[in-house]
Amino acid sequence: MIAPTELREIIRNGLLSFPVTPFDAEDRFAARPFSAHLEWLSSYPVAGLIVAGGTGELFSLTPGEVVEVVKAARAVSGDAPVIAGCGYGTRIACDMARDIEAAGGDGILLLPHYLTEAPADGIAARVRAICKATNMGVIVYNRGQARVSAEQLAQLADECPNLIGFKDGTGDIDTVRRVTIALGDRLSYIGGMPTHELFAQAYRGAGMPTYSSAVFNFVPETALRFHKAFLAGEDAACEQMLRDFYYPFARIRDRKAGYAVSAVKAGVRLRGFDAGPVRAPLTDLTDEEVEMMRELIASAG
């Protein structure tokens, strides 16, 4: 296992990959297609793999399937860190964290607890309990019903040495800026909006130097080209790619709720990998929309 402080530095500025989770005709996790896709992605330089995350349909996986995904990723990831999605209620998430660590994971991305509203001190208590349940590095995903303030996060960082990262998927730049100013180098900061390239430049101004890329799943060359321009401050190049690829992709993604995952999985299939369908409650793209994706991928070269 990579030490939490080392993991924090590895992911501080690099692009993070968010692999999809393939399913077979019987709706089971398909390990062999998953490994084939990861081997392809691993040939490109990334700071780490975040498996069984939002794009990997954590919300549709059983805890046992998450462990299977981590083991499969560990077998093909080489030196790249394996970070896994972890979520649900506190007891379930603590058990998942322990099982992910035992399966060879290097860290967890702590997703929301889902459904119920919760007070700030309850959300903090959940983060604290999960940090104490594992030796791995923990990245808090600020999203949905599990939002933390800068003050909460600073207290948790003092109490939990293995709390190493903050990922934001809310779009609340005010909170992001308060967090990055308050905690400085204590944490790594990751942009986590759907198709985050659309927001990356704005988040950079709030002190968030990198992000996770879902489109890396099917156009890794394009994703890395954008990330390189982003890191170099070449805003004109970024804006050209936004016009030519990312906003056209967003128009497909926005046609139906859940397509942020479905469109990515369609793209993986179009690149020749057997990703299978999405699981309910998500739905797959229509044939017309798949053709739109085909044309978009072709235009990206």
C-alpha positions in Angstrom: 0.0 0.0 0.0 1.2 3.5 -0.9 1.5 5.6 2.3 -1.2 8.3 2.5 1.2 11.2 2.4 3.0 9.7 -0.6 -0.4 9.2 -2.3 -1.3 12.8 -1.6 1.8 14.0 -3.5 1.3 11.6 -6.4 -2.2 12.9 -7.1 -1.6 16.5 -6.4 -1.1 17.6 -10.0 -1.6 14.6 -12.2 -4.7 13.6 -14.2 -6.9 10.9 -12.5 -8.7 8.2 -14.5 -12.2 7.1 -13.6 -12.7 3.7 -15.3 -16.1 2.3 -16.1 -17.2 -1.0 -14.7 -18.2 -3.6 -17.4 -21.1 -5.9 -16.9 -21.8 -9.1 -18.8 -25.1 -10.4 -20.4 -26.2 -11.7 -16.9 -25.5 -8.3 -15.3 -22.4 -9.5 -13.5 -19.1 -7.7 -13.1 -17.0 -8.7 -16.2 -13.4 -8.9 -14.9 -11.7 -9.8 -18.2 -13.1 -6.8 -20.2 -12.4 -4.6 -17.3 -8.8 -5.7 -17.2 -8.4 -5.3 -21.0 -9.7 -1.7 -20.8 -7.4 -0.9 -17.8 -4.4 -2.3 -19.6 -5.1 0.1 -22.5 -5.6 3.1 -20.2 -2.5 2.2 -18.2 -0.4 2.7 -21.2 -1.1 6.4 -20.9 0.4 8.5 -18.1 -2.0 9.1 -15.3 -1.6 9.8 -11.6 -4.0 7.1 -10.5 -7.0 5.0 -11.2 -10.3 5.7 -9.3 -12.2 2.5 -9.8 -15.8 1.8 -8.7 -16.4 5.6 -8.5 -19.2 7.6 -9.9 -18.4 6.8 -13.5 -17.8 3.2 -12.3 -21.3 3.0 -11.0 -20.5 2.5 -7.3 -24.2 3.3 -6.6 -25.1 0.1 -8.5 -22.4 -2.2 -7.1 -22.5 -4.5 -4.1 -19.7 -4.2 -1.6 -18.4 -7.6 -2.7 -18.3 -6.4 -6.3 -16.2 -3.4 -5.3 -13.7 -5.7 -3.8 -13.6 -7.7 -7.1 -13.1 -4.5 -9.1 -10.2 -3.5 -6.8 -8.5 -6.9 -7.1 -8.8 -6.8 -10.9 -7.4 -3.3 -11.0 -4.5 -4.2 -8.7 -3.5 -7.0 -11.0 -3.0 -4.7 -14.1 -2.4 -1.3 -12.7 1.4 -1.5 -12.4 2.8 1.4 -10.4 -0.3 3.5 -10.7 -2.2 3.9 -7.4 -5.6 2.1 -7.1 -8.2 4.3 -5.4 -11.7 2.9 -5.0 -15.1 4.4 -4.4 -16.5 3.9 -1.0 -19.9 5.0 0.3 -23.3 4.3 1.8 -24.0 4.3 5.5 -21.1 4.7 8.0 -21.0 1.0 9.1 -21.1 -0.2 5.5 -18.5 2.3 4.4 -16.1 1.3 7.2 -16.4 -2.4 6.3 -15.9 -1.5 2.6 -12.8 0.5 3.4 -11.3 -2.4 5.3 -12.1 -4.8 2.5 -10.7 -2.5 -0.1 -7.4 -2.2 1.8 -7.2 -6.0 2.2 -7.8 -6.3 -1.6 -4.8 -4.2 -2.4 -6.2 -0.7 -2.6 -4.1 2.4 -2.0 -6.9 4.8 -1.1 -10.6 5.5 -1.1 -12.8 8.2 -2.5 -15.5 8.7 0.0 -18.8 9.2 -1.8 -22.0 10.5 -0.1 -24.2 8.5 2.2 -27.2 8.9 -0.1 -30.8 9.9 0.4 -31.1 11.3 3.9 -30.2 14.8 4.9 -27.7 15.0 7.7 -26.3 17.8 10.0 -22.8 19.0 9.6 -21.5 17.3 12.8 -23.1 14.0 11.6 -21.3 14.2 8.2 -18.0 15.0 10.0 -18.6 12.0 12.3 -19.0 9.7 9.3 -15.8 10.9 7.7 -13.9 10.6 11.0 -15.1 7.0 11.5 -14.2 5.9 8.0 -10.7 7.5 8.3 -10.2 5.6 11.6 -11.3 2.3 10.0 -8.5 2.2 7.4 -4.8 2.9 7.0 -5.3 4.0 3.4 -5.5 7.6 2.3 -9.0 9.0 2.2 -10.3 11.6 -0.2 -13.6 13.3 0.7 -16.0 13.8 -2.2 -18.0 17.0 -1.5 -21.2 16.3 -3.3 -24.9 15.7 -2.9 -26.0 15.3 0.8 -22.4 15.0 2.0 -21.0 18.6 1.9 -18.3 19.7 4.3 -17.2 23.2 5.2 -13.7 24.5 5.4 -13.9 24.6 9.1 -15.1 21.0 9.3 -12.4 19.8 7.0 -9.7 21.6 8.9 -10.8 19.9 12.1 -11.0 16.5 10.4 -7.5 17.0 8.9 -6.1 17.7 12.3 -7.7 14.5 13.8 -7.2 12.1 10.8 -3.6 12.0 9.4 -4.8 9.8 6.5 -7.3 12.3 5.3 -5.3 13.4 2.2 -7.7 14.9 -0.3 -10.8 17.0 -1.1 -12.7 16.5 -4.3 -15.5 18.9 -5.2 -18.6 18.0 -7.3 -20.9 20.8 -6.1 -19.7 23.7 -8.2 -19.6 25.9 -5.1 -16.5 27.9 -5.9 -16.8 29.9 -2.6 -16.5 26.8 -0.5 -13.7 25.4 -2.7 -11.7 28.6 -2.3 -12.3 28.7 1.5 -11.1 25.1 1.7 -7.9 25.6 -0.4 -7.0 28.8 1.5 -7.6 27.3 4.9 -5.8 23.9 4.3 -3.1 24.9 1.8 -0.7 22.0 1.1 -2.3 19.8 3.8 -4.6 18.2 1.2 -4.6 17.5 -2.5 -7.5 19.1 -4.4 -9.4 17.4 -7.2 -12.0 18.8 -9.5 -15.0 16.4 -9.7 -17.8 18.1 -11.6 -19.3 15.9 -14.4 -17.0 16.4 -17.4 -14.8 18.5 -15.3 -12.8 19.9 -18.2 -15.8 22.2 -18.7 -15.0 23.8 -15.3 -11.3 23.2 -14.9 -10.1 26.7 -15.7 -12.6 28.3 -13.2 -11.5 25.8 -10.5 -7.9 26.5 -11.1 -8.5 30.0 -10.1 -9.9 28.7 -6.8 -6.8 26.8 -6.1 -7.7 23.4 -7.5 -4.8 22.3 -9.8 -6.1 19.0 -11.2 -9.2 16.9 -11.7 -10.5 13.5 -12.7 -11.5 12.9 -16.3 -14.3 10.6 -17.3 -13.7 11.0 -21.1 -10.2 9.6 -20.5 -12.1 6.3 -20.6 -12.5 6.5 -24.4 -10.4 9.4 -25.7 -7.3 9.3 -23.5 -5.2 11.2 -26.1 -7.7 14.1 -26.1 -8.0 14.1 -22.3 -4.2 14.2 -21.8 -3.8 17.0 -24.5 -6.4 19.1 -22.6 -4.7 18.4 -19.3 -1.3 19.4 -20.6 -2.6 22.7 -22.0 -4.5 23.2 -18.7 -1.3 22.8 -16.6 0.6 25.1 -18.9 -2.0 27.8 -18.7 -2.6 27.6 -22.5 -6.2 28.8 -22.2 -6.6 29.3 -26.0 -5.8 25.7 -26.6 -8.2 24.6 -23.9 -11.0 26.7 -25.2 -10.5 25.3 -28.7 -10.9 21.8 -27.4 -13.9 22.9 -25.4 -15.6 24.1 -28.5 -14.6 21.2 -30.7 -15.0 18.2 -28.3 -16.2 18.9 -24.8 -19.3 21.0 -25.4 -20.5 18.7 -28.2 -20.0 15.8 -25.8 -21.9 17.7 -23.1 -24.8 18.2 -25.5 -25.1 14.4 -25.8 -24.6 13.9 -22.1 -27.3 16.4 -21.2 -30.0 14.7 -23.3 -31.1 12.5 -20.4 -30.4 12.2 -16.7 -27.6 9.7 -16.0 -26.0 10.1 -19.4 -22.8 11.4 -17.8 -22.1 7.7 -17.2 -24.0 6.2 -20.1 -22.3 8.3 -22.8 -18.9 7.4 -21.4 -19.7 3.7 -21.4 -20.9 4.1 -25.0 -17.6 5.7 -25.9 -15.7 2.8 -24.4 -17.7 0.3 -26.4 -17.1 2.4 -29.6 -13.3 2.1 -28.9 -13.6 -1.6 -29.1 -14.0 -2.6 -25.4 -16.8 -4.8 -24.1 -18.1 -2.5 -21.4 -21.6 -3.9 -21.4 -24.7 -1.9 -20.5 -25.2 0.4 -17.6 -27.2 -0.9 -14.7 -30.7 0.3 -13.8 -31.7 2.9 -12.8 -29.4 4.3 -15.6 -30.3 3.7 -19.2 -28.1 3.3 -22.3 -27.9 5.7 -25.2 -30.3 5.3 -28.1 -28.9 4.1 -31.5 -29.1 7.7 -32.7 -27.1 8.9 -29.8 -24.5 6.2 -30.2 -24.0 7.4 -33.8 -23.6 10.9 -32.4 -20.9 9.6 -30.1 -19.2 7.8 -33.0 -19.0 11.0 -35.0 -17.7 12.9 -32.1 -14.9 10.3 -31.4 -14.0 10.4 -35.1 -13.7 14.2 -35.0 -11.4 14.0 -32.0 -9.0 11.9 -34.1 
